[in-house]
């Protein structure tokens, strides 16, 4: 190998080390993300308050309590009407009004919380922990009595020049694990592939038999393991 070729390969290796792993994935597969127009339509404030002007030992108002760090950054908010989510310095519309507690990282971005949401049909109880720009894991108790817990794969971290090179919210990523109890009481655990398609589902049939279902990429059940059911047949 010539000296020039060796230097070229060394530079390639250094460049690869400098690129975040998520960007490698982007090079292999196009990531689905909201358009700039969609992002701009949900922005409430591109310079929201993430610090208080003066630090008291505590801040109490009629509807809200903020817990702040030594530098004044708001790290926790307890409110009857929680503030809309802040992601990488931009504040976006929240889908539903939520009363509860919100947690923030050192940069003032929302990273989790719990509360009750005013959703169509009634109140939904929610608890979530977040990736930098999307839900990571969360519980939901819906008005119809159904309960669900999900774990989402971390999405690619994409920055958009049109919003000040800040992180794009809502980049598509698959829900890899879903544990649920339906409104009719049916339990299920579903494991999905990278295209967000459930491929394995553990459940209990209407007859009360434990079953493991295997699904293809189109969502069709192609094989079922239900030993108790098969013995009774």
C-alpha positions in Angstrom: 0.0 0.0 0.0 1.4 3.4 -1.0 1.9 6.1 1.7 -0.7 8.3 0.0 -3.3 5.4 0.1 -2.5 4.7 3.7 -3.0 8.3 4.7 -6.4 8.4 2.8 -7.6 5.3 4.7 -6.5 6.8 8.0 -8.5 10.0 7.2 -11.6 7.9 6.3 -11.4 6.0 9.7 -11.1 9.3 11.6 -14.1 10.8 9.7 -16.2 7.7 10.5 -15.3 8.0 14.2 -16.4 11.6 14.2 -19.9 10.9 12.8 -22.5 9.9 15.4 -23.8 6.3 15.1 -27.3 7.5 14.3 -26.0 9.3 11.2 -24.5 6.0 9.9 -28.0 4.6 10.1 -29.4 7.5 8.2 -26.9 6.9 5.4 -28.3 3.3 5.1 -32.0 4.1 5.3 -33.9 7.3 4.7 -35.4 8.5 8.0 -39.1 9.6 8.0 -39.4 12.9 9.7 -41.9 15.8 9.8 -41.6 18.5 7.1 -40.3 21.9 8.0 -43.8 23.3 7.4 -45.3 20.8 9.9 -42.6 21.7 12.5 -43.2 25.4 12.1 -47.0 25.0 12.4 -46.6 23.5 15.9 -44.0 25.9 17.2 -45.4 28.2 20.0 -42.1 30.0 20.9 -38.6 29.7 19.5 -37.1 31.3 22.6 -39.2 30.0 25.6 -38.3 30.7 29.2 -36.1 28.0 30.6 -34.6 30.1 33.5 -36.0 32.4 36.1 -34.6 36.0 36.4 -34.1 35.7 40.2 -33.7 32.6 42.2 -35.8 32.4 45.4 -35.6 29.2 47.5 -38.8 28.2 45.8 -41.3 29.7 43.4 -45.0 29.2 44.2 -47.9 30.6 42.3 -51.6 29.7 42.4 -51.3 27.2 39.6 -47.6 26.3 39.3 -44.5 25.4 41.2 -41.0 25.5 39.5 -38.0 23.8 40.9 -34.8 25.3 39.6 -31.1 24.5 39.5 -28.2 26.6 40.8 -28.0 28.5 37.5 -31.8 29.2 37.5 -32.6 26.5 34.9 -36.1 25.1 35.5 -35.6 21.4 36.2 -39.1 20.4 37.4 -42.6 22.0 37.0 -45.7 21.0 39.0 -48.7 22.6 37.5 -52.5 22.4 37.0 -51.8 23.3 33.4 -48.3 22.1 32.5 -46.4 24.3 30.0 -46.1 23.1 26.4 -43.1 20.9 25.7 -39.7 22.5 25.1 -37.3 20.6 22.8 -33.8 21.9 22.2 -34.8 25.5 22.9 -38.1 25.6 21.0 -41.5 25.3 22.6 -44.2 23.3 20.7 -47.9 22.8 21.0 -49.0 20.0 23.3 -51.7 17.7 21.9 -53.8 17.9 25.0 -53.9 19.9 28.2 -52.1 18.1 31.0 -52.1 18.6 34.8 -49.1 17.1 36.5 -45.3 17.2 36.8 -42.7 17.7 34.0 -39.0 17.0 34.2 -36.3 18.9 32.3 -32.7 18.3 31.5 -29.8 20.8 32.1 -30.6 22.5 28.8 -34.3 23.1 29.7 -35.6 20.4 27.4 -38.5 18.2 28.5 -37.4 14.7 29.3 -40.4 13.1 31.1 -43.2 13.5 33.4 -46.6 12.2 34.6 -50.0 13.6 34.9 -53.6 13.5 33.7 -54.5 14.6 30.1 -57.8 16.1 29.0 -58.4 13.8 26.0 -61.6 13.1 23.9 -63.9 10.8 25.8 -62.5 11.6 29.3 -59.3 11.8 31.3 -56.1 9.8 30.4 -53.4 9.1 33.0 -49.9 9.2 31.5 -46.4 8.7 32.5 -43.5 9.1 30.1 -39.7 9.2 29.9 -38.3 10.9 26.8 -35.5 10.6 24.2 -34.0 14.1 23.4 -36.8 14.8 20.8 -39.4 12.0 21.3 -41.1 9.7 23.8 -38.8 6.8 24.9 -41.1 4.8 27.2 -44.5 5.5 28.7 -47.6 4.3 30.4 -51.2 5.3 29.4 -54.5 4.5 31.1 -57.2 5.5 28.7 -60.9 6.5 29.4 -62.1 3.2 28.0 -60.2 1.2 30.6 -57.4 0.0 28.4 -53.8 0.2 29.7 -50.7 0.3 27.6 -46.9 0.5 28.1 -44.6 1.1 25.2 -40.8 1.3 24.6 -39.8 3.2 21.5 -36.5 2.9 19.6 -34.4 6.1 19.7 -34.9 8.1 16.5 -32.2 9.7 14.5 -31.1 13.1 15.9 -31.7 15.5 13.0 -31.1 19.2 13.0 -33.2 21.5 10.8 -31.6 24.8 9.5 -35.1 26.2 9.0 -35.6 26.3 12.8 -32.2 27.5 13.8 -30.4 24.2 13.4 -32.4 22.8 16.4 -33.5 19.2 16.8 -36.5 18.0 14.7 -39.3 16.7 17.0 -41.4 13.7 16.1 -38.9 11.9 13.8 -40.4 8.5 13.1 -39.0 5.6 15.0 -40.6 2.1 15.7 -42.3 1.1 18.9 -40.3 -2.1 19.6 -42.2 -3.3 22.7 -45.9 -2.8 23.5 -47.5 -4.3 26.6 -51.3 -3.8 26.8 -54.5 -4.8 28.4 -57.5 -4.0 26.1 -60.7 -2.5 27.3 -62.2 -6.0 27.1 -59.4 -7.3 29.4 -57.4 -9.0 26.6 -53.7 -9.0 27.6 -50.9 -8.8 25.0 -47.1 -8.3 24.6 -46.0 -7.4 21.1 -42.5 -7.2 19.7 -42.0 -5.2 16.5 -39.3 -5.0 13.8 -37.5 -1.9 12.6 -40.4 -1.0 10.3 -42.8 -0.8 13.3 -44.5 -4.0 12.3 -45.4 -6.4 15.2 -43.7 -9.8 14.5 -44.3 -11.7 17.7 -47.3 -11.4 20.0 -48.0 -13.1 23.3 -51.6 -13.2 24.3 -54.5 -15.1 25.9 -57.3 -16.3 23.6 -61.0 -15.7 24.2 -61.1 -19.3 25.4 -58.4 -18.6 28.0 -55.5 -20.4 26.2 -52.0 -18.9 26.3 -50.7 -18.3 22.7 -47.7 -17.0 20.9 -48.4 -15.6 17.4 -45.9 -15.0 14.7 -46.6 -12.4 12.1 -45.2 -11.6 8.7 -44.2 -8.2 7.4 -47.8 -7.6 6.2 -49.2 -8.1 9.7 -50.7 -11.5 8.9 -50.5 -14.3 11.5 -48.5 -17.1 9.9 -48.0 -19.4 12.9 -49.6 -19.8 16.3 -48.2 -21.8 19.3 -51.1 -22.6 21.7 -50.3 -26.0 23.3 -53.3 -26.1 25.6 -55.7 -25.3 22.8 -54.1 -27.9 20.5 -54.4 -30.6 23.2 -58.1 -30.0 23.8 -58.7 -30.2 20.1 
